[in-house]
């Protein structure tokens, strides 16, 4: 590369029209038409079409073009030209090609591959346009999470991954030996962010959580990422208002900053543009009545399954809160509903278009005696929750929070139904590789 040329990222080519620059990246495809050939190059910031004219490059570089294989790494030097037909609106008139690294025959070809093959080659599948687009949206949503809470004066609390206290159901635990004690991979960080509430009032955690559920649906992973805010003095209504504001912000950020990725994913963004507060609210009891009116044989007291959620959402194009579920269907830490002790003050937020639950939230039980009784009812060891009960012994207070599953939310925003594509390396009941 001469001193008159500069190394440029593809996304910044627009600032260098008419200049000679060098771009490095991975070859996605080549094609030739007689004495004119094309190289499609990806550098991680964008995709570029380079034009090779035999009369412009020397003979060895023309031969080098002919030997380029998919995913080999090259440096292309040439003049940047505007071209509305080219990816990104710019083209590179190539004057020089340098091979940085060759590539063996690439296993993922532009043809149909089975899901197991693609997941076995997930480390390579990440490079494809659809996967890149989905993970770029995930990255934007993750950044938006931190931005939202920072702007709203929340303090981030990093909670432990190894814990002695379960947060959800005992049947979905990954258990391990911890120097002679039983320890579990965290199902939630909630109990620990509750402990931070008296210190900071508004807190959240964002990290991996683990559920040993033997579910093989498109909506389940054994390892997924969850966002869990907790707010002192918020009741259940405040909690739902926070959720709808938060979700609306995440959708707005994706529409604002990921329009190109949503195009690649063929997402109908008109279904997202109206996602703004307030969201409809349906009580659990009303939900059961709706389901029965539509032919379901569900009985009051049963939890809602994915099919029930889809039936409820048939009449809505906004997310919907289903609130105040039966106590028997929910976790021990949820506050008893004073107006109906059979139920607890909680909510599930259901996304439209068949995506189902993306948030579960509740007001927490702040009464020491009731919380202790619930721990006993669930058959949990009180000793393991001594520290959690201390939160009610030393200055108890009303508080609420929720957990948002990142992969399900990104799946809904991108219009992708299999959340295994919404995480770089999915962990499923039958998959620990790669």
C-alpha positions in Angstrom: 0.0 0.0 0.0 1.5 3.3 -1.0 1.6 6.4 1.2 -1.2 7.9 -0.9 -3.7 5.1 0.1 -5.4 4.6 3.4 -6.9 1.6 5.2 -10.7 2.2 5.4 -13.7 0.3 6.9 -16.4 -0.5 4.3 -19.0 1.5 6.3 -16.9 4.7 5.9 -16.4 4.4 2.1 -18.8 7.3 1.5 -16.2 9.7 2.9 -13.6 8.6 0.4 -15.3 8.8 -3.1 -12.7 9.5 -5.7 -9.8 8.4 -3.5 -7.7 5.2 -3.7 -8.1 3.2 -0.5 -7.4 -0.3 0.8 -10.1 -2.5 2.4 -9.4 -5.8 4.2 -11.9 -8.6 4.7 -13.4 -12.0 3.8 -14.4 -12.9 0.3 -18.1 -13.9 0.2 -18.3 -14.5 -3.5 -16.6 -14.0 -6.9 -18.0 -14.0 -10.4 -16.5 -13.2 -13.8 -17.7 -12.0 -17.2 -14.9 -12.3 -19.7 -12.3 -9.6 -18.9 -14.3 -8.1 -16.0 -14.8 -9.8 -12.7 -16.4 -9.0 -9.3 -15.4 -9.7 -5.7 -18.0 -9.4 -2.9 -16.0 -8.6 0.3 -17.2 -8.4 4.0 -15.1 -6.7 6.6 -17.5 -6.8 9.6 -18.7 -3.2 9.1 -20.4 -3.8 5.8 -20.3 -5.5 2.4 -18.5 -4.2 -0.7 -18.5 -5.0 -4.4 -15.1 -4.7 -6.0 -14.6 -4.6 -9.8 -11.5 -6.3 -11.3 -10.7 -5.3 -14.9 -8.1 -7.5 -16.5 -6.4 -4.6 -18.4 -6.0 -2.6 -15.1 -4.4 -5.2 -12.9 -1.2 -7.1 -13.6 -1.3 -10.7 -14.9 -0.4 -12.3 -11.5 -3.2 -10.5 -9.7 -5.7 -11.5 -12.4 -4.6 -15.1 -11.8 -4.9 -14.5 -8.1 -8.5 -13.4 -8.5 -9.2 -16.6 -10.3 -7.9 -18.6 -7.3 -9.8 -16.8 -4.6 -12.1 -19.1 -2.5 -15.0 -18.2 -0.3 -13.9 -16.8 3.1 -10.3 -16.3 2.1 -8.9 -13.0 3.5 -7.7 -10.3 1.1 -6.7 -6.7 0.9 -8.3 -4.9 -2.0 -6.9 -1.5 -3.2 -8.7 0.8 -5.6 -10.7 3.9 -6.2 -14.0 4.4 -4.4 -16.9 5.1 -6.8 -20.6 5.8 -6.1 -22.9 3.2 -7.5 -26.5 2.9 -6.3 -26.8 -0.7 -7.5 -23.8 -1.9 -5.4 -24.1 -3.0 -1.7 -24.0 0.1 0.4 -24.1 2.4 -2.6 -20.4 2.3 -3.3 -18.1 0.2 -5.5 -14.3 -0.3 -5.5 -12.4 -0.1 -8.8 -9.7 -2.6 -7.9 -6.1 -1.8 -8.9 -4.4 -4.3 -6.6 -5.3 -7.6 -4.8 -3.3 -9.0 -1.9 -4.0 -12.5 -0.4 -3.6 -12.3 3.3 -4.9 -15.8 4.2 -6.3 -18.7 2.0 -9.4 -20.7 3.0 -10.2 -24.4 2.7 -13.4 -25.3 0.9 -16.1 -23.6 3.0 -18.7 -26.0 4.2 -21.7 -23.6 4.2 -22.7 -23.0 0.6 -25.5 -20.9 -0.9 -28.0 -23.8 -0.8 -30.4 -25.4 1.7 -28.7 -27.0 4.8 -30.4 -28.9 7.6 -30.7 -27.2 11.0 -28.4 -29.8 12.7 -25.7 -29.2 10.1 -26.0 -25.4 10.6 -25.9 -25.7 14.4 -22.9 -28.1 14.2 -21.2 -25.3 12.2 -22.5 -22.4 14.2 -19.0 -21.0 14.5 -19.1 -20.5 10.7 -22.9 -19.9 10.3 -22.4 -16.7 12.3 -20.9 -15.2 9.2 -24.0 -15.4 7.0 -26.1 -12.3 6.4 -29.2 -13.4 8.2 -27.3 -14.4 11.3 -25.2 -11.3 11.3 -28.3 -9.1 11.1 -30.0 -10.9 14.0 -27.0 -10.7 16.2 -26.5 -7.0 15.3 -30.0 -6.3 16.5 -29.3 -8.3 19.7 -26.2 -6.1 20.3 -28.2 -2.9 19.8 -31.0 -4.1 22.1 -28.4 -5.0 24.8 -26.8 -1.5 24.5 -30.3 0.0 24.7 -31.0 -1.9 27.9 -28.0 -0.3 29.6 -28.8 3.2 28.2 -32.4 3.1 29.3 -31.5 2.2 32.9 -28.6 4.6 33.1 -30.8 7.5 31.9 -33.4 6.5 34.5 -31.0 6.4 37.4 -30.8 2.7 37.9 -27.6 1.1 39.4 -26.3 -2.1 37.7 -25.8 -5.0 40.2 -23.8 -8.0 39.0 -25.3 -11.1 40.6 -23.7 -14.5 41.2 -24.0 -17.3 38.7 -23.4 -20.0 41.4 -26.0 -19.9 44.2 -27.3 -22.0 47.0 -30.8 -20.6 46.8 -33.2 -21.3 43.9 -35.3 -18.5 42.5 -37.9 -20.5 40.5 -38.8 -24.2 40.4 -36.6 -26.9 41.9 -37.2 -29.2 38.9 -35.4 -26.9 36.5 -32.0 -26.6 38.3 -28.5 -27.4 37.1 -26.8 -28.7 40.3 -23.1 -28.9 40.9 -20.8 -29.7 43.8 -19.3 -26.6 45.4 -16.5 -27.9 47.7 -18.8 -30.4 49.4 -22.0 -28.2 49.3 -24.8 -28.3 46.8 -24.8 -25.3 44.4 -26.9 -24.4 41.5 -26.5 -22.4 38.3 -28.6 -19.3 38.8 -32.1 -19.4 37.4 -32.5 -15.7 38.1 -30.6 -12.8 39.7 -33.8 -11.4 41.2 -33.2 -12.3 44.9 -29.9 -10.6 44.9 -31.1 -7.4 43.2 -33.8 -7.3 45.8 -31.0 -7.2 48.4 -29.5 -4.1 46.6 -32.8 -2.2 46.6 -32.4 -0.7 50.1 -29.0 0.5 49.1 -29.9 2.2 45.7 -33.7 2.1 45.4 -33.6 1.4 41.6 -31.3 -1.5 40.5 -31.0 -4.0 37.7 -28.9 -7.0 36.6 -28.3 -8.3 33.1 -26.6 -11.7 32.7 -26.9 -15.4 31.8 -29.5 -17.6 33.5 -30.0 -21.3 33.4 -33.0 -23.6 33.3 -32.7 -27.3 33.2 -36.1 -27.7 31.5 -36.4 -30.5 29.0 -38.3 -28.3 26.5 -37.6 -28.6 22.9 -39.7 -25.8 21.6 -38.6 -22.9 19.5 -39.0 -20.6 22.5 -36.7 -22.4 25.0 -33.0 -22.4 25.7 -31.2 -24.0 28.7 -28.9 -20.9 28.9 -30.3 -17.5 28.1 -29.8 -13.8 29.1 -32.2 -12.0 31.3 -32.7 -8.3 32.3 -34.1 -7.9 35.8 -34.8 -4.5 37.3 -36.1 -4.1 40.9 -37.6 -0.8 42.2 -38.2 0.0 45.9 -41.8 1.4 46.6 -43.1 0.3 43.2 -46.4 -1.6 43.3 -47.7 -4.0 40.6 -49.3 -1.2 38.6 -46.0 0.8 38.7 -44.2 -2.3 37.6 -46.4 -2.7 34.5 -45.9 0.9 33.6 -42.1 0.5 33.8 -42.3 -2.6 31.5 -44.3 -0.9 28.8 -42.1 2.1 28.8 -39.0 -0.1 28.7 -40.2 -2.4 25.9 -41.3 0.7 23.8 -37.8 2.1 24.1 -36.2 -1.1 23.0 -38.4 -1.3 19.9 -37.8 2.4 19.1 -34.0 1.8 19.3 -34.1 -1.1 17.0 -36.2 0.8 14.4 -33.9 3.8 14.6 -30.5 2.0 14.5 -31.1 -1.3 12.8 -33.2 -0.5 9.7 -30.8 -2.2 7.3 -30.6 -5.4 9.5 -34.4 -5.5 9.8 -34.6 -5.3 6.0 -32.2 -8.3 5.6 -34.4 -10.2 8.1 -37.4 -9.3 6.0 -39.1 -7.9 9.1 -42.4 -6.0 8.5 -41.5 -3.0 10.6 -45.1 -1.6 10.3 -46.0 -4.1 13.0 -43.5 -2.4 15.4 -44.0 1.3 14.6 -47.1 1.6 16.8 -45.6 -0.1 19.9 -46.0 2.6 22.5 -47.6 2.8 25.9 -50.2 2.0 27.1 -50.6 -1.7 26.6 -53.9 -3.6 27.2 -54.3 -5.3 30.5 -56.3 -8.6 31.0 -56.7 -10.3 34.4 -56.0 -14.0 34.6 -59.6 -14.6 35.4 -60.7 -12.6 32.3 -58.1 -14.6 30.2 -59.7 -17.8 31.3 -63.1 -16.5 30.3 -61.8 -15.4 26.9 -60.2 -18.9 26.3 -63.4 -20.7 27.3 -65.4 -18.5 25.0 -63.1 -19.6 22.2 -63.6 -23.2 22.9 -60.8 -24.0 25.4 -61.5 -26.5 28.3 -59.1 -24.7 30.6 -60.1 -24.5 34.2 -59.4 -21.6 36.6 -56.1 -22.3 38.5 -54.2 -23.8 35.5 -51.2 -21.9 34.2 -51.4 -20.6 30.7 -49.5 -22.5 28.0 -48.1 -21.2 24.8 -51.3 -22.2 22.9 -53.4 -20.3 25.4 -51.2 -17.2 25.1 -51.5 -17.4 21.2 -55.3 -17.6 21.5 -55.5 -14.6 23.8 -53.3 -12.5 21.5 -55.4 -13.2 18.4 -57.3 -10.0 19.0 -54.3 -7.7 19.7 -51.5 -6.1 17.8 -49.9 -4.6 20.9 -48.2 -6.5 23.7 -50.7 -7.5 26.4 -50.4 -7.8 30.2 -52.1 -10.8 31.8 -52.0 -10.1 35.5 -52.9 -11.6 38.9 -52.4 -15.3 38.3 -53.3 -18.0 40.8 -50.8 -18.3 43.7 -50.4 -22.0 42.9 -49.1 -21.3 39.4 -46.4 -18.8 40.4 -43.2 -18.5 42.4 -43.0 -18.3 46.2 -41.8 -14.7 46.4 -44.9 -13.0 44.8 -47.1 -10.9 47.0 -50.5 -12.2 47.9 -53.3 -10.2 46.3 -55.2 -8.5 49.2 -58.4 -8.4 47.1 -58.3 -12.1 46.2 -55.9 -14.2 48.3 -56.1 -17.0 45.7 -54.0 -14.9 43.4 -50.7 -13.0 43.5 -49.9 -9.5 42.3 -48.0 -10.4 39.1 -48.0 -10.1 35.4 -46.8 -11.7 32.2 -46.3 -9.5 29.2 -47.3 -11.3 26.0 -45.9 -10.2 22.6 -48.1 -10.2 19.5 -47.7 -12.3 16.3 -47.4 -15.6 18.2 -44.3 -14.8 20.2 -45.9 -15.2 23.7 -44.4 -14.3 27.0 -41.4 -12.0 26.9 -41.6 -10.7 30.5 -42.6 -12.1 33.8 -43.0 -9.6 36.7 -44.5 -9.2 40.1 -44.8 -7.2 43.3 -42.7 -9.1 45.9 -44.0 -10.4 49.2 -42.7 -7.9 51.8 -44.4 -9.6 54.8 -42.0 -11.8 56.7 -44.5 -14.2 58.0 -46.3 -14.7 54.7 -43.0 -15.1 52.8 -41.7 -17.7 55.4 -45.0 -19.6 55.1 -44.6 -19.7 51.3 -41.1 -21.0 51.5 -42.4 -23.8 53.7 -45.3 -24.5 51.4 -42.9 -25.0 48.5 -40.7 -27.3 50.6 -37.7 -25.1 50.3 -34.9 -25.1 53.0 -35.5 -22.1 55.2 -31.8 -22.0 56.1 -30.8 -21.3 52.5 -33.1 -18.3 52.4 -32.1 -16.8 55.8 -30.4 -13.9 54.1 -33.4 -13.3 51.9 -35.8 -13.3 54.9 -33.4 -10.8 56.6 -34.5 -8.3 53.9 -38.0 -8.4 55.5 -36.6 -8.4 59.1 -34.5 -5.2 58.7 -36.6 -2.5 57.1 -39.1 -4.3 54.8 -40.6 -2.2 52.1 -43.0 -2.7 49.1 -41.0 -3.4 45.9 -41.6 -4.8 42.4 -39.5 -6.1 39.5 -39.5 -8.2 36.4 -37.4 -10.4 34.2 -37.2 -9.9 30.4 -35.8 -12.7 28.3 -33.4 -11.1 25.8 -33.6 -13.8 23.1 -37.4 -14.0 23.1 -37.6 -10.2 22.8 -35.0 -10.0 20.0 -36.9 -12.8 18.3 -40.1 -10.8 18.3 -38.4 -7.5 17.2 -36.6 -9.2 14.3 -39.5 -11.4 13.3 -37.5 -14.6 13.8 -39.4 -17.5 15.5 -36.5 -19.7 16.6 -34.7 -18.1 19.4 -31.7 -20.4 18.9 -30.7 -17.9 16.2 -30.9 -15.0 18.6 -27.9 -16.0 20.7 -24.3 -16.6 19.3 -24.0 -20.2 20.6 -27.3 -21.7 21.7 -27.5 -24.2 24.5 -30.3 -26.7 24.0 -31.2 -30.0 25.7 -29.3 -31.9 23.0 -26.6 -29.4 22.1 -23.4 -28.4 23.9 -21.3 -28.1 20.7 -19.6 -25.9 19.5 
